[in-house]
Amino acid sequence: MIGINSFGNGAGEIAPLAVGHREAARLIGVSERKLHTMVRNREIVPSRLGGRRVYIFEDLRRLLEARRG
């Protein structure tokens, strides 16, 4: 998980900016295989960071919001 300190929470917790494939699948409630399918279908586009595929937390949130309707 890649993150920065949250502002205003007073606890010094880390707010995620991006997460790896396994964590992204867990966060949106799908299997890793389903997330692979979603990437292949361009439903979500991962970013590359140091050769690692990461998912921007805000993109995951937007994906869930769009599917909520």
RAJO-V145561 format. One record per residue. RES is the residue in one small letter. PHI is phi as a letter, one per 30 degrees, with the letter a starting at -180 (NA if undefined). OMEGA is omega in radians with two decimals (NA if undefined). D_CENTER is the distance of its C-alpha to the mean C-alpha in whole Angstrom. Layout:
BEGIN
res: <RES & RES>
phi: <PHI & PHI>
omega: <OMEGA & OMEGA>
d_center: <D_CENTER & D_CENTER>
END
This chain:
BEGIN
res: <m & i & g & i & n & s & f & g & n & g & a & g & e & i & a & p & l & a & v & g & h & r & e & a & a & r & l & i & g & v & s & e & r & k & l & h & t & m & v & r & n & r & e & i & v & p & s & r & l & g & g & r & r & v & y & i & f & e & d & l & r & r & l & l & e & a & r & r & g>
phi: <NA & c & a & b & d & d & c & i & c & i & c & i & d & c & c & d & c & a & b & d & d & d & d & d & d & d & d & c & i & b & d & d & d & d & d & e & d & d & d & d & d & i & d & b & c & d & c & c & b & h & i & c & d & b & c & d & e & d & d & d & d & d & d & d & d & d & d & d & e>
omega: <3.12 & -3.08 & 3.08 & 3.08 & 3.07 & 3.09 & 3.01 & 3.14 & 3.05 & -3.08 & -3.12 & 3.14 & 3.11 & 3.07 & -3.09 & 3.00 & 3.14 & 3.14 & 3.10 & -3.05 & -3.10 & -3.13 & 3.11 & 3.12 & 3.13 & -3.09 & -3.11 & 3.02 & 3.09 & 3.08 & 3.08 & 3.11 & 3.12 & 3.11 & 3.06 & 3.12 & 3.13 & 3.10 & -3.13 & 3.12 & 3.11 & 3.04 & 3.04 & -3.09 & 3.11 & 3.04 & 3.07 & 3.11 & -3.12 & -3.14 & -3.13 & 3.09 & 3.12 & -3.14 & 3.14 & -3.07 & -3.13 & 3.10 & 3.10 & 3.12 & 3.13 & 3.11 & 3.13 & 3.12 & -3.11 & -3.11 & -3.07 & -3.05 & NA>
d_center: <9 & 10 & 11 & 15 & 17 & 17 & 20 & 22 & 21 & 24 & 22 & 21 & 18 & 15 & 12 & 8 & 8 & 6 & 5 & 7 & 8 & 9 & 7 & 4 & 8 & 9 & 7 & 8 & 11 & 12 & 13 & 12 & 15 & 14 & 11 & 13 & 15 & 13 & 12 & 16 & 17 & 14 & 13 & 9 & 10 & 8 & 10 & 13 & 13 & 17 & 17 & 13 & 10 & 7 & 4 & 5 & 4 & 7 & 6 & 5 & 8 & 10 & 10 & 11 & 13 & 15 & 15 & 17 & 20>
END
